[in-house]
Amino acid sequence: MIENSYIDPILYVGRPKNMDGRLPREIRTYDLLDQLHIPYERLDHEAVFTIEGCQAIEHRLGTAICKNLFLCNAQKTAFYLLLMPGEKKFKTAILSKEISSSRLSFADEGHMEEFLDITPGSVSILGLMNDTANRVKLLIDEEVIAGHEAIGCHPCVNTSSLRIKTSDILDVFLPWIRHPYTLVHLPQI
């Protein structure tokens, strides 16, 4: 739970009316969602950097915020964005074996900014809109799809969180940006 942090008490529908102070990457995210006619609810808050910090936001948003991990293989030649339930523990060896990759580790901030135009703490499936060369492979834990009608994610900044229907992400957003995904099974540890 976030202690002594600001969370706007209002759950907004759609983009902010006033874009002053919003980063271009956030504005581009709203522009694309609106262009695709994907409805979303938005909650503004102080920056959060941990899944634990997301708990109060999840409560207000009414949906779970996915854990988004930006990973790469040992050679730094293959990059992955993994979406998984926030409460689930992650073991690199299990995922490495499942996708037949050499040992996975967390990718560096430079690649994150270059490929997804996002910074640590703001990693989101929506950042894939900036990966026009499809250098990042999307991996989704099957629990994210099976267990959630909607997902919570950042609009490429960690000072807002969005609630978007899972079906809109899978059936509208990902096809539009031409990003296929691979379902993975990560056991509870």
C-alpha positions as CSV (number, residue, x, y, z in Angstrom):
1,M,0.0,0.0,0.0
2,I,1.2,3.5,-0.8
3,E,1.7,5.5,2.4
4,N,1.4,9.3,2.3
5,S,1.3,9.4,-1.5
6,Y,-1.0,11.3,-3.7
7,I,-3.7,9.4,-5.6
8,D,-6.3,11.6,-7.3
9,P,-9.7,10.7,-5.8
10,I,-11.3,10.9,-9.3
11,L,-11.3,8.0,-11.8
12,Y,-11.5,9.8,-15.1
13,V,-12.8,8.5,-18.4
14,G,-10.4,9.1,-21.2
15,R,-7.5,11.5,-21.7
16,P,-6.8,14.6,-19.5
17,K,-8.6,17.7,-20.5
18,N,-5.5,19.7,-19.8
19,M,-2.3,18.3,-21.3
20,D,0.0,20.9,-19.7
21,G,2.9,19.1,-18.0
22,R,2.2,15.8,-19.8
23,L,5.1,14.2,-21.6
24,P,4.9,13.7,-25.3
25,R,5.1,9.8,-24.9
26,E,2.0,10.0,-22.7
27,I,0.1,12.2,-25.1
28,R,1.0,9.9,-28.0
29,T,-0.5,7.0,-26.0
30,Y,-3.8,8.8,-25.5
31,D,-3.8,9.8,-29.2
32,L,-3.4,6.2,-30.3
33,L,-6.0,4.8,-27.9
34,D,-8.5,7.5,-29.0
35,Q,-7.7,6.9,-32.7
36,L,-8.4,3.1,-32.2
37,H,-11.6,4.0,-30.3
38,I,-10.3,2.0,-27.3
39,P,-12.1,3.3,-24.1
40,Y,-10.1,3.6,-20.9
41,E,-10.4,4.9,-17.4
42,R,-7.5,6.9,-16.0
43,L,-6.2,7.5,-12.5
44,D,-3.5,10.1,-11.9
45,H,-1.1,9.6,-9.0
46,E,2.4,10.2,-7.8
47,A,5.1,8.1,-9.5
48,V,5.2,4.5,-8.4
49,F,8.2,2.2,-8.9
50,T,7.2,-1.1,-7.3
51,I,4.3,-3.5,-7.6
52,E,3.7,-3.0,-3.9
53,G,3.3,0.6,-4.6
54,C,0.6,-0.2,-7.1
55,Q,-1.7,-1.9,-4.6
56,A,-3.6,1.3,-3.6
57,I,-3.8,2.3,-7.3
58,E,-5.2,-1.2,-8.2
59,H,-7.9,-0.8,-5.5
60,R,-9.0,2.6,-6.9
61,L,-8.7,1.5,-10.5
62,G,-10.7,-1.6,-9.9
63,T,-8.4,-4.0,-11.7
64,A,-4.9,-5.5,-11.3
65,I,-1.9,-3.7,-12.7
66,C,0.2,-6.2,-14.5
67,K,3.9,-6.7,-13.7
68,N,5.8,-5.7,-16.9
69,L,9.3,-6.9,-17.1
70,F,11.7,-5.9,-19.9
71,L,14.1,-8.8,-20.5
72,C,16.9,-9.9,-22.8
73,N,18.9,-12.9,-23.5
74,A,22.5,-13.3,-22.3
75,Q,23.9,-12.0,-25.7
76,K,21.5,-9.0,-25.7
77,T,20.3,-10.0,-29.1
78,A,16.7,-10.9,-28.2
79,F,14.4,-8.6,-26.1
80,Y,11.1,-9.5,-24.4
81,L,8.4,-7.7,-22.6
82,L,6.7,-10.1,-20.1
83,L,3.3,-9.3,-18.7
84,M,2.3,-11.3,-15.7
85,P,0.1,-10.9,-12.6
86,G,1.7,-8.5,-10.1
87,E,1.6,-10.9,-7.2
88,K,3.3,-13.7,-9.0
89,K,7.0,-14.4,-8.4
90,F,9.3,-14.4,-11.4
91,K,12.1,-17.0,-12.0
92,T,14.2,-16.3,-15.1
93,A,15.2,-20.0,-15.4
94,I,11.6,-21.1,-15.8
95,L,10.8,-18.6,-18.5
96,S,14.1,-19.1,-20.3
97,K,13.4,-22.9,-20.6
98,E,9.8,-22.3,-21.7
99,I,10.8,-20.0,-24.6
100,S,14.0,-21.9,-25.4
101,S,16.2,-18.9,-24.8
102,S,19.6,-18.5,-23.3
103,R,19.5,-17.2,-19.7
104,L,17.3,-14.2,-19.5
105,S,18.0,-11.1,-17.4
106,F,16.6,-7.7,-17.0
107,A,17.5,-5.5,-20.1
108,D,19.2,-2.2,-19.6
109,E,17.6,1.2,-19.5
110,G,19.2,2.3,-22.7
111,H,17.5,-0.5,-24.7
112,M,14.3,0.3,-22.9
113,E,14.3,3.9,-24.0
114,E,15.6,3.1,-27.5
115,F,13.0,0.4,-28.3
116,L,10.0,1.4,-26.2
117,D,10.5,5.1,-25.4
118,I,9.9,4.5,-21.8
119,T,11.9,4.7,-18.6
120,P,12.2,2.3,-15.6
121,G,9.1,2.3,-13.5
122,S,6.9,3.1,-16.6
123,V,7.2,-0.2,-18.5
124,S,3.9,-1.0,-20.1
125,I,2.4,-3.0,-22.9
126,L,1.5,0.4,-24.4
127,G,5.2,1.1,-24.9
128,L,5.1,-1.4,-27.7
129,M,3.5,1.2,-29.9
130,N,7.0,2.8,-30.1
131,D,8.7,-0.5,-31.2
132,T,7.9,-0.1,-34.9
133,A,10.7,-2.5,-35.9
134,N,9.3,-5.2,-33.6
135,R,12.5,-5.8,-31.8
136,V,10.7,-6.7,-28.6
137,K,8.8,-9.9,-28.4
138,L,5.7,-9.8,-26.2
139,L,5.2,-12.7,-23.7
140,I,1.9,-12.8,-21.7
141,D,1.4,-15.1,-18.8
142,E,-1.8,-17.0,-19.5
143,E,-3.2,-15.9,-16.2
144,V,-3.3,-12.3,-17.4
145,I,-5.7,-13.3,-20.2
146,A,-7.7,-16.0,-18.4
147,G,-8.2,-14.2,-15.1
148,H,-8.7,-10.5,-16.0
149,E,-11.5,-8.8,-18.0
150,A,-9.4,-5.6,-17.8
151,I,-5.8,-4.9,-17.2
152,G,-4.2,-1.9,-15.5
153,C,-1.2,-0.4,-17.2
154,H,0.7,2.9,-17.5
155,P,0.4,5.2,-20.5
156,C,4.2,5.2,-20.9
157,V,4.6,7.2,-17.7
158,N,4.3,6.1,-14.1
159,T,2.2,9.0,-12.9
160,S,-1.0,7.7,-14.4
161,S,-2.6,4.3,-14.7
162,L,-5.2,3.1,-17.1
163,R,-7.9,0.5,-17.0
164,I,-8.4,-1.1,-20.4
165,K,-10.4,-4.1,-21.5
166,T,-8.1,-7.1,-22.1
167,S,-9.9,-7.8,-25.3
168,D,-9.2,-4.3,-26.6
169,I,-5.5,-4.8,-26.0
170,L,-5.4,-8.3,-27.6
171,D,-7.9,-7.7,-30.5
172,V,-7.5,-4.1,-31.4
173,F,-4.2,-2.5,-30.0
174,L,-1.8,-5.4,-30.7
175,P,-3.0,-6.1,-34.2
176,W,-2.9,-2.3,-35.0
177,I,0.7,-2.0,-33.9
178,R,1.5,-5.4,-35.6
179,H,2.8,-7.0,-32.4
180,P,2.0,-10.6,-32.0
181,Y,2.2,-12.2,-28.5
182,T,3.2,-15.6,-27.1
183,L,1.3,-17.1,-24.2
184,V,3.5,-18.5,-21.5
185,H,2.7,-20.6,-18.4
186,L,4.6,-19.4,-15.3
187,P,3.7,-21.5,-12.3
188,Q,3.0,-20.1,-8.9
189,I,6.2,-20.3,-6.8
